Amino acid sequence: MPITLLWAVDVYGRVYSLSTAGQRWVRADDMLLELKRVTAGKGRCWGIGCDHHIYLNIMPSETSIRYREETYENQRWNPVDGFTDVLLPTDRWPWSDITGMNPQPLHSFQLPSQSWEWEGDWYVDQSCGEPSQTGGWEYAVDFPANFSPDKKWNSCVRRRRWIRYRRYTAQGTWAKIPLDNPRKPPLPLCDISCGGWEMSDQSGRYPYLWGVSQQGQVWFREGIHPRVPEGTSWEEVEVPKEVAQLSVGPGDLLWALLWDGNLLVRTGLSLDSPTGTSWLEVESPSKEVEALHVAVGVSVVWVVTKDYKVWFRRGVNSHNPCGSGWISIGGEMMMVDVGLSDQVWAVGEDRGLYFRVGVTQSEPSGNGWIPVSAQWGSNKEIIPPRDECEFSGQLTEASQGSAPSGTDSDTELGPTNSEHSAAPILEAAASSIVPLGGTDTSAPPQEVNEPSSAPQQDAPKAFIPASDSFINSLVSDRDKTTTTQPSITEIPQEGSVDLPPAPVLPTLPAAGHDIPFMNVDLEGAEAARGAQAAGRSVSDVLGTLENSQGIGEEDGPVWTWVSGGGCDVDASSQISWLSPTGIWTNSF
């Protein structure tokens, strides 16, 4: 099996890769690189930077990427000077492309970006006849006509081709995609997805890249080719509503998430029409909870709703891209990604990475979640799941597949209360993947929402890095207690009434539309003030700056995004960092 990479991004925007033949996460060489999201394909990975630019990383290979620039020199014969570049007004340009319609002098060719370099200077193509006799010239009666290396008595025009090669030098590094000129690019972008390299009618094609702007527009990257990995320009694709996020599969499957929480399906995708023909709208898996994230593969669709529930779309194929119904899957995830062979990767609500085991063609929804346990940095210890003291021994029950936990949304819509759920062991009630089968460790909502009685000037004023994903990381785990804090069962209770677990609710908008994927969550400030009123310091809830920066050196990265589109792993693969013992079991 060839060596492939799993890509992930932590809350600080740092990019990491994990090889299927290795055991350790490797950070990108560019220490100043900060990405928000990545999307991987075969041999390449795209990313959105915090500067809203697009970055590309081409995997190193023995075959170099070379592109041939060419232009044609055109001349006409006259009785005084013979062949000269003084042409008639109706002729083509003295230096032009093969059609003669576009001028292309030698000095007009520039490198498209800093990722390219010239291999040499311009030279004449000597493939036409004997070089010593023809000098690379081809003759014809007039423009345009059929050219021949043989010069005849009526040959009034001639041309020859000049060639110059440029080489792509940024393989194995993250290179910024240049801005389109003169056309304005679709910046800023908030989401990208690559796919389409395994169309139904032909395989081995080059990938396509789709993007979503912060205004809800959908864009398609044109000109991506094995010899032009960066592409050439952006083309806007009309959409009926504003789009927040989209996902493209290796084949002809594309789903998009709308601002209102519903979903769009693109139809008519083919090699002749890579942007498709029309859109079809599909409702969210739960009418009461909006969709948060969508991911597609060759013939599968996975959706995460705002209560972090995972859903699987049944009946999806090339002939029926909309599918037929939703199935609830156990586990609480923030986002999912479908990689090669429809394998599923996810970022849990505890900010750990997980892999869906048992995914096959006969069982596309799999049968359990296991953590991605790889070594980190110079430490040879395996990165444990977040909150290992509470996680161990409980993921077994939480990881059961769709057989015991699946509920058809056609008959059972919306999230259910954990006290009345038909399968309380498999349905998570708190905002972490930890209590999927164990005790609830969420703090009561009254403690979080109480007004602060402590002076505001006592709160520490830590320096916040520029990456807006860092703010999201501080408030994402606001409902969980730290390891130094006693568990909720150890805190004395004044009464004997057991409080229900705190529900996970979407953040209410201040005004206007509820636009998903906002990186700044104002509930974090309320959680800090509520913690002060309850007698806890802000550092116990959000963590001090030193602890936040220490993440990655001691505890391992706190993940926010994962992409397995270039990771060749299936149900029968023997991967060291996907083979934990005593953590998961098969479904009932």
N, C-alpha and C positions, 0 to 999 in steps of 0.2 A: 504494500500500500504506500503511495507517495506521501511525503511529509507535507502536511498542510497546517494552517494556523487558525487559532481561535482568537478573535479580537475583542477587546473590552476597554471601557473608559470608566475611570473613577470619578468621584464627585469634584475633584480638583481639575478635571479636564486632561489628566495624564493618560496616555494611550499605552496599552500593554498587549502583547501577543503571547500565546501559549502554543507550542508546537506539539503535534501528536506524537512525535518521537522524543520529546523532552519531558521534564518534570517541573520546570520553573518558569514563572512569569518573567517576561523580558520587557523592560520599558523602552519606549522609542528613544533613539539616540539624541534627538532634538529636545533638550531639556526645556526649551522655551515654548514648545508646541503645546497648545491647549485646544482640545476638540470637545465638542458637545455630543456628537453622535458619529457613528461609523456604520458603514454598510459594505460588506465584503462579498466578493465573487471569486471565481476561479482565478487565482494568480494575481489578485489586486484587491485593494481596499480603499474606499472613498471615505472622506470625513468632512464634517462642518466645523470650522474653527470658531473660536470665540470672537474673531474678527469678521465673522459671517462670510468668509471666503471658503472655497472648496479646495480640499487637499486630496492628493492621490498618492498611493504607495503601490508600486509595481514590484512584485516579488522578483528577486534576482534569478536569472536563468543563464544558461550557457549561450543562448541565442540572443544576440543584441537586437535592439529595436532601431532600425534604420529607415529613413524616409528619403526618397529621391525627389529633388526639385528639378524641374526641367522647363526650358523655354526655347522658343524657336526664333532663329535669325532668318529674316525674309529679305530677299533682294530681287530686283527686276533689271533686265538687260536694256540698255539703250545704245544707239549707234556711236555715241561720242565716248562714253566712259566704260562701256561694257556693263557688267553686273555691278550694281550699286544699291545702297540702301535708300536712294531717293525713289519713292514709289508714287504711283498715281493716287489721286484722291479717293478713288473707289477701291483701292487695294487694302490689304490688311496692314497692321502696324509693323514697323521694322523689327520690333521684338514683341512677340505675342505668344499666346498659348497655341495649342494644336488647332483650335478652330479659327484663330486669327481675329477673334472678336474682342479679346481683352489684351491690353498692353501689358507686357511683362519684361521690362528691361532688367539687366543683370543686377543693378544696384537697388532694385525694388524689393528683393528678397531679403527678409529679416528672419532671425530665429524667433519662433513663437513664444518662447519663454527661456528662463535661465536653465531649464532642465535639458536643453539641447546644445550641441556644439557642432561646428562644421568639421567634417573629416578631411576636407581639402578644398582646393579652389575649383572654379568652373573649368570644364574641359568639353571638347567636342565629341559627340557620339560617333565613333568610327565604324559602326556596324553596317553602314551602307556601302557595299562594294569594297574596292581596294582603297585603304586609307591614303596611300601615296598618290593615288590617281584622282580620287574624288574629293578628298578633304572633308568627307562627311556630308557633302552636298547631295540633295535630291532635286531633280529637275522636273519641270512640267511646262505645259503650254501656257497656262494661266492659273490664277487663284480663283476659286479652289479647283483642284484637279487631282488626278492620281499621280503621285510623285514616283520617280524612278531614279536609280543611281546613274542610269545611262543618259548622257547628254546628246541631244539630237539637234538638227539644224533649226527646228522651230521651238526649242526650249527657251522661253522668254522669262521664266521666273524660276527661282530656286530657293531652297530652304535647308537649314541644318539644325540639329538639336544639340543644345548645350545642357550638361548634366552636372549637378552638384549634390552630394549626399550630406545629410546631417544625422547625428546619432543621439539617441536619448540616453542621458547620463545619470538620471535620478533613480535608477532601479534600486530598490531596497531602502529608500528614504522617502520622507513625506515632502512632496513638492506641491507648491501652491499653483492652482490652475489660473492662468492669466485672465484678466478681464477681457471680455469681447470688445472688439473695436472695429467699426465705429458704433455698433449696436449696443445699447445699454443692457447690461446683464440683469437678471432677475434677483437683485440683491435687496434686502437681506433674505437669505434662505433659512428656514427653521427645520427642514427635514429633507433627507435624500434617501433613495433606495435604488439599488442596481439589480438587474436581472435580465431575463430574456435571452440568455445564451443557449438555451435548449428549447427552442421553439418546436412545436409539434411536428412540423413538416421538414425540419432540417436541424441537425445538431452541430455543435462545434462553432457556432456563430459568435461574433464578438458581443459583449454585454451592452445593455442599454442603461442609461441613468435618468432617473426622474427626480424632480425636486419640488418642494412646496415653499412658497414665500410666506413671509409673515402677514401678508395681506390676504392669504387664502388662495392664491393662484397656483396653478400646476404648470410645471415647465418640463420640457424634454430636452436632453442634451443630444445635439446632432453631431455627426461626423466622427463618432467613436469607432476606431478601427484598430486592428493589431499593429499597424504602423503609425497610427495616430491615437495613442491611448488617452490623450487629454480631451479629445473631441474638438469641435470647432466653434459651435454657437449654441444658443438656447432658443427653443421654439415654445411658445405658449400654447397650452392645450385648454380649450374652453371647458369650464365646469359650471353646473347649474347653481351650486352653492359654494360657500367658502370651505376650503379643505384645511384641516389641521395636520394631518399625517397620512402617509400612504406606504404601501408595501408592494413590491413587485417580485414575482416568483421567477424561477429559472425558465419557465415556459411562458405561456400566454395568459397568465393570471395576474390581475392587478386589482387591489382593493384600496379604497381611500376612506379616511375617517373625517367626518364633517364637524364643524364647530358645534352643531346642535346635538352631537352624540350619535347620529345615525351613520350609515355606511354607504359608500358608492362602489359599484363594480363596473370596471371598464370592459366593454365588449368589442369584438372585431380586431383584437391584436393579432398581427401576422407579420411575416417578413416584408410583404408588400405595403403594409400599413402598420408600422411599429408604434404609432400613437393611438391606434384603435379608431373606433367609429362613434360610439355612443356610451352613455352612462345609464346604469340602473341603480335605484336606491333600495337598500335593505335596512330594516329596522334593527335597532340595538338588541342584543340578546335579552335584556331586561327592559321593560317599558318604564320601570321606576328608576333605574340607574343607567346613566349614559355610558357609552363606550369610551374607553381611555386610550386604547392602543390596539392596532391590528397588525397581523403578520401572516403572510401567505407563502406557500411552497409550490410544488408542481401541481398538486391536487388537494391541498389542505388549507384551511383558514383557521387561525386562532385569534381570539379577541380577549382583551382584558378590560373589564368595566371599572368604573370609578370606585367601587368597593373592593377592588383588587381580586375579584373572582375571575377565574379563567374559563373560557368557553371554546368549544370546538364546533366547527360548522360541518355538518354531514352532507353527503351527496354532492360534493364539489368536484367538477371535472371540466375538461376543455369544452364539452358540449353544454354544460350547465354550470357556468362560473358562479351563479348566485347560490347554488346549493339548495337544501330543502328544509333545514331546521338546525336548532342549536342544542348542544349537549354540554351540561355543566361538568367541569373537571375539578377535582380536589386540588387545593393549594391556593396560596395568596401570593400573587406576583404583581410587580410594578410594570413590567414589560416582557414580551416574549419575542423570539426571533426564530424563524424557520430556516435551517441551513440545508446543506446537501442531503439528498435522499429523504427529504422531509423531516429530518431530525430537528428537535425543538430544544432551544436554549432559553433561559429566563433569568431575570433579575428579581429575586424575591423581595418582599416588603422589608426584610431584614437586611437588604443590600448585599446579599450573598448571591453567587452564581449557581444555577441549577441546570441539570440536564434531564430530559424526559427519556426514561428507559422503556424498552419494549416497543418502540415505534417501528412497525413493519408495514408492508403493503396490506396485509390482512388485518392489522390492528393499528391504523394510522394515528389513533389517539394515545397509544402507549399505555403503560400500567403503573407509573410511579415517577417520583422526582428524586434525584440524588444530587448532592452538592458536588461542585467542581473543586476538588481538593488538590491543589498544586503548591509547590514550594514557592517561596517569595524571597527576593533579595539574596543576601548572603546567608540567610538562615536556612538550614536544611530541614527545619520542621515544616510539616504540611500546614497550610493555612486552614484553620478550623472554621466551621460555619460560625456566623455571628451569634454571640451569646451561647457559646458551646456548653456552658454548664446547664442551660435549660434546653438546648437543642438535642443533646444526646439521648437516644432511646425514644424520642417522640416523633421523629420523622417517619418511622416505620408505619405508624398509623396514618400519618398525614399524607403519605406518598401513594396511597392507594389510587388506582386508576379510575377510569370512567365507569367501570362496571358496577362497583358499589356506590359511587358518589354521583354518577351521571343522572341528571334530571333534565327532561326535555322541556325546553322553554315554551313549547306550544301548549303545555298543560300546566306548567308551574313557572310563572314569570316573576322576576324580581328576586332580590335577596330575601331569605327567610330568617327569622329569629332563631338563634342557636338553641333556645330552650324548647322550641316546638319543631325543630328540624327532624326530618325522618332519619338522617344519618349524622348525628351530632359529632361523631368522632372525626368525620372526614371534612366537615365544613368548618373553616376557620372563623372564629368569632372576633378575634382581636386584630390589631393592625400589624402583626408580625407572623412570619411563617412558623415561628417556634411553637405557639400553642395550638397547632393543627390537630393535636390529639391529646394534649396535656392540659396543664393548668393555665388559667388566664392570668397574665401578668400585666394587663393594661390598667392604668390608673383610672379611677372613676372620673367621669367628665366634670363633676362638680369641682374637683381640685384644679383642673386645667382652666376652667372658665371663671374662677373667682377673680374679682378685681384685686389688683395689687395694693397692699397697704404699706409696703416698704418704699422708702424714698427712691426716686428714679436715679438720683446721682450715685447711689450705691452700686448700681449695676456696672459690671466691668465693661469697658469700651475697647474691645479687642479689634485689632486691624483685620479687616475682611479682604481676602484676595479678590482680584478683579473678576475672576470667573464667577458668573452668576450661578453655576451649578454648585458652587460651594455653599451658597445660601440655602439652596434646596437640600443639601446634605445635612445641614444643621437642624432643619426643622422636620425632615422626613421621619425621623425616629422619635418624635416628641411624645408618643404614647408608651415608650418603652423605658424601663428603669435601667440604671447602670449596674455593672457587676458588683461595685462596692456598696450598693444599696441593698438592704434586705428585701427579700421577695415579698409580694403583696400579702401572702398568707402569714408572714411573720409580723406584720404591722398590727398592733392591737386595734381592735374594733370596739367602738362604744356599744354598738348594738349587735345582735345576732343575725340581722337580716343580710343576706348575701346580695350584693349589688350585681346587676347584669353587666356583662362586658360592654365596654364603650363601643358604640358603633362607629364605623369609618364613614364619614360623611364628606362629600365634596365641598371645597371651599366656596362659600357664597360670594357672588360678585358684588363689588361696590356699586357699580352702575353699568348699564349697557349689557352687552352680550357676555355670556360666560365662555370665554375663549380658553380652550384646554391648553395644556403644556405651558402654563405660566411657571417660570422658574422661581419667582419670589412668592412665598406663601406667608401671608400676614398672620396666619394662625400660630406661627412660631413665636411671635412676640407675645401673643396672649398666653401661650403655654409657659413662657419664661416668667411673666408677671404672676400667673397663677401658681407657679412653683415657689416664688418668693412669698406669696401670701400663705402657703402651706408650710413654710419654714425650711424650704430647700433652696439652696443657692442656684444661681443660673448655671454655674459650671457643672452641677449635678445633672441638669437636664440637657443642656446643649453641649457640654464639654468645653474645657478651656482650649485656648488657641494652641497651647503646647501639645495637648492630647490630639487635637485635630491634625496638626502637622506631623505628629508621631504616627498617624495612621499610615501604613505602608512600610514603616521600619520595624514595627513590632507586631501589630495586629493584622497586617495585610490591608490591601486596598478596600475601600468602601465603594462598591460598584454602582454605576448608574445606567450603563448601556452595555450590550453585548451583541456581537454579530458572528454567526456561525456559517455565513454563506460561502466561505472558502474553506471550511473545516470538514474534511472527508471522514466522517464518523458514522457508523451505523450500529444496529443492534448487536451485531456479532463482533464488533471491534474490541480489541484488547488494549485499552488505554490505561496507563498507570494512574493518571489523575481522575479517572472515572471508575475506579474499582475499589470503593470503600467497603469495609467489612462491618457487619452488624448495624448498618444504618437503615437499610431499606429492604423490603421484601416484596414479593409479587402480590398482585391483587388477590382478593378472596376467590 
